[in-house]
Amino acid sequence: MSGHGPAIPMTSRKCGPLKGEARVPGDKSISHRSLILGAMAVGETHITGLLEGEDVLGTADAMRAFGADVERVGEGEWRVNGVGVGGFAEPEQVIDCGNAGTGVRLIMGAMATQPITATFTGDASLRARPMGRVTDPIALFGAQSYGRDGGRLPMTVVGARQPIAVRYTTPMASAQVKSAVLLAGLNVPGKTVVIEKEATRDHTERMLAGFGAEITVEDTDEGHVITLTGQPELKPQSIVVPRDPSSAAFPVCAALIVPGSEVLVPNIGLNPTRAGLFYTLQDMGADLTFENERTEGGEPVADLHARYSPHMKGIVVPPERAASMIDEYPILSVVAAFATGTTNMPGVHELRVKESDRIDAMAKGLRAAGVVVEEGEDWWAVDGMGPEGVRGGATVATVLDHRIAMSFACLGMASQKPIHLDDGSPIATSFPGFEPLMAGLGAQLVRTNT
Ligand code: S3P
């Protein structure tokens, strides 16, 4: 997996109205966690709606390597027979997490307090990403790690033989770091405490409670204080994975910028720690409504109804909203290009260390398509060109980043001239079926040179 396959160049052209229903895949964050917690429970966990993208399939393979029995029984339907907290076997081979930061960081946390050693690697994108943010806290439990310079993969983690409970304040707003510490805390006697100053996605906390762990969350002056009592017996669950709001963002945003469009995106998880993009779009004047709001499997869910919105205006996106839409800034920058006025996006330094430097990647491609973008270390701003004003006519680099690839594909759907993607293959990490789904709505996104 770490060897990247052949590039798949794609071209996205201006299209007629996007119409119809977009059934997007299962939530990536929840899918990873379902497999990992299923592997740490005693007995059989049943999962439906699992995202079968490359990232999550890598986590399934990893859980097998640590001794769990993981089986696909139908489309999106999986069974995991767990080994129990503290029951991981030592993998015989290197764990290759491909492109998945969530996969590698959560699994490192989960194994860090078990008496085993594992070596992790990934693709060129993942090998460039910082792992110190996880190896620092797991060292407090007693784990050791040996990676490349700057705390990069490949990296070997030696789990703590006699782990001790930890109280840890996350230095950056990161659900991956928070989750790695909580998963490490599972196999430790006593209470592990994680404090986060800004709330990040809380799927790990919700799911740990669902699996029967004792976990409390308090809002204090210090921040969000999460306390987990170690060494529970996790009870297997039946998990229905909601559809991914981060994937829904693409058909929703494409509908807002392509004239005449009207798209329904049903069953989208609207956990408040994930839904920031949709509120931001509404603040910009998008014709976007939530229908049939309900709760499913402990997560708020709604159907999203998006219609072409030629009167959107640039805004300052509140920085305190950043964590709840961190993966959606690339596609927001595309929408911003079709609004009038400037969209300012402050407080987003974490975008620099995602699957790519997402500010840099989007700024380069948008500028090549005729859009004015300004940037600083932790902010960027896009000047709106109006609903029909983006020139396009550019070849853009997708830099091994699925969300960059899908964002530029959407840009091409409403630009005057086509957008060429140097490589659309990263899309498969989180949204297999993106091309036929968008084509079914009316997009003209085709593979070129193949
Ligand atoms: C994720 C957390 C976020 C997000 C990523 C998924 C998770 O990363 O960008 O796509 O599932 O915990 P950070 O923890 O680095 O913010």
Boltz pocket constraint, residues with backbone or C-beta under 6 A from the ligand:
constraints:
  - pocket:
      binder: B
      contacts: [[A, 28], [A, 29], [A, 30], [A, 102], [A, 173], [A, 174], [A, 175], [A, 176], [A, 177], [A, 179], [A, 201], [A, 326], [A, 327], [A, 350]]
      max_distance: 6.0
